Amino acid sequence: MLKTIIALGCLAVTATTFANSDQAKYQSFIPKNWKIIETGKGDLNQDGMEDLALVIEENNPEKIISNDRLGSPELNTNPRALLVLFRTAQGYQLISKSLQLPSENDADSPCLADPLEDGGIMISKGILKINLHYWLSCGSWYVTNNNFSFRYQNGKFKLIGFDQNSFHRASGEESGVSINFLTGKLKKTTDGNEFEETAKPARVEWKKLKQHYDLNLEHVNFKEPPEFQ
């Protein structure tokens, strides 16, 4: 029994040491006085190695401001950034970054919750996904999810998909938009309602986008509601 406990303890120490050693390899990409708040892992360029997507945030006490309106008494307005690192045999390489992520709080909308709190960054099947979850504790009943999908091609992370769904917490009304930028098609879903006892088919409308979008990760402003037509 004692040998088992010792063995497990050694494994735990080894795993922790490895994790710390791995983080040290990409710590140089984190600016001074910034911290990592979220990490996504997965193979983005199909080379069999685990790449990284890091959400980092400035750690400046002066950017935590007082709020005398509705919402939290303090608002964290420290800026955030997204770094995408490819793992190579020589170490990590910075491939792309975005400085357009929303901060934890918004001074102009103090009731808005942190968009990353129930959202997040993930890598799945070679696709980088950024999900932002919007809801307000005062001023609006709507809950909205914006999900952006990027694929690495021709040396850039191209926006290939956008999905948005909205829900009204009082009425149960649901709606959604799904865009495939590769085909130029937009699917709009309306008339759904989560509160109805008898589910009825939602109304689905297909459209062709009025314009062609060729957006890279660096082009997308995640701080503003997107408008695609």
Disulfide bonds with the S-S distance in Angstrom:
Cys111-Cys138 1.54
